[in-house]
Amino acid sequence: MFATSTRAFSSSKAASAAAKAVAMTSPYPGVAATGVAAAKIGAPEVTKLANGVTVVSVETSGPGLTVAAYTGAGSRFEDAHTAGASHFLRRLAWNSGTTGASGFRLTRTSELDGAQIHASSSREHFAVTVDTHTEGLGKALAAVANVVAGPAFQPWEVNDAAPFVELDLLEAQADPTNLVVEQAHRLAYRTGLGQPVLATENQIHHLNQSTIRSFVERHATPSRTTIVAVGAKHADVVALAQTTLGSWSAVAGSAAAVQSSPSVYRGNAEHRAEVTGASLTYAALVHQGASATNAGEFYAQAVARQILGTGPNVKYGGSAGRLHQAISKAGLKSPAAASAISASYSDAGLFGVYVVSAPGAAFGAISAAARELKRLSSEPVSAAELTRAKALAKAAFADAVESRHGLVEDLGRQSLAFGGKVVPLSQVLAGVDAVDAESASKFFKTALKTAPAYAVAGDISTAPWLDELTKA
């Protein structure tokens, strides 16, 4: 044992001596120099097929590949009859048979190929995603094409999905954060963007094969679908998309392009939900925010979010945002935290604050956050504060597209919102740089003059009422 240790020590001393003899910038004696290839990420490329399907891709130098299909079939497009359909789609995606393969074959083939499959739904989209290696492009694209263009939705498959849809709902109902954010959307927009992302308990037992199929035939059409690939050559993606989806067409009688009614902001409402056994108070106070398609307001809202604060930027540290400072100065005797809420959709958005606190601090914390939100429209932002917020906003945008999954989601959502167009990161960062004190102030005043929507859940015994906040 000691001999081994001595030899290791001697080798270490020899290596140290050699390192001192040769500068780190010089080639090591007797060792051939090798270059290190830098990771490359290409610019987004976009092609629209003859049938309306949009293909977006970004070529990278890594060994991984992510392929996804995004369709404009989110919950905002549901009506009273089809409410919950997009939630069922997420659960049926890889478990339902298609015209080209059974659900078992889809999942088993992906597993044998070493791929990982995912499905998601939101207020504006439904998406299926495959993560695989770069040689798996053809199989991955064929799989997502099968799911979006040829779903079967057999009656027994819908019945089998219902318990899992109900489980999603129960989990969401047990999460007070989800409750207040969902209710804030409902109070702000009522219909459209106010539609819940998850199926309600009543709809779970009423939705059937026919209803879900009619929703898909109307909204998941070629002109409302984008194929996104990160990690492949654009020409290869387009060629395979043409092969797998080029002959796909909208069902006769369905709308080729659905024009949803613009979401009208309402606000001036509150919702209080007592959660049995909850030990904390959760609240969301929002105003009308910027849409993703209004570039000036969108970038101003991104900066405003950082001015208010999004939580600690250092692990276990505090936030330098206004909300953290306001709550720290409120003299609360129980813990509380707050962060900005910022959500932008294709034609509307939300902007406000989210607060979580011990019940004893609820009134003071929520009131302090509401006052800080109002202060944005009445007091100018300092040059130093604006510079800091812009730097944080740019970092947040860059971080969101750092991973393949993040980049795929960003490109897919952009394509649906902008009608098949995407904005490169460089242009996004330039948009943030263009925000000045005047444009920021204009956004604050425009947003905060709208009537607020207020939702509170958990232990609500000491939470303030909306009229108390508007007077704060």
Buried (B, 14 or more C-beta within 10 A) or exposed (E): EEEEEEEEEEEEEEEEEEEEEEEEEEEEEEEEEEEEEEEEBEEBBBBBBEBBBBBBBBBBEEEBBBBBBBBBBBBBBBEEEBBBBBBBBBBBBBBBBBEBBBBEBBBEBBEEBEBEBBBBBBBBBBBBBBBBBBEBBBBBBBBBBBBBBEBBBBEEBBEBBBEBBBEBBEEBBEBBBBBBBBBBBBBBBBBBBBBBBBBEEEBBEEBEBEBBBBBBBBBBBBBBBBBBBBBBBBEBBBBBBBEBBBEBEBEEEBBEEBEBEEBBBBBBBBBBBEBEEBEBBBBBBBBBBBBBBBBBBBBBBBBBBBBBBBBBBEEEEBBBBBBBBBBEEBEBEBEBBBBBBBBBBBBBBBBBBBBBBBBBBBBBBBBBBBEBBBEBBEEEBEEEBBEBBBBBBBBBBEEBBEEBBBBBBBBBBBBBBEEBEBBBBEEBBEBBEEBBEEBBBBBBEBBBEBBBBBBBBBBBEBBBEBEEBBEB
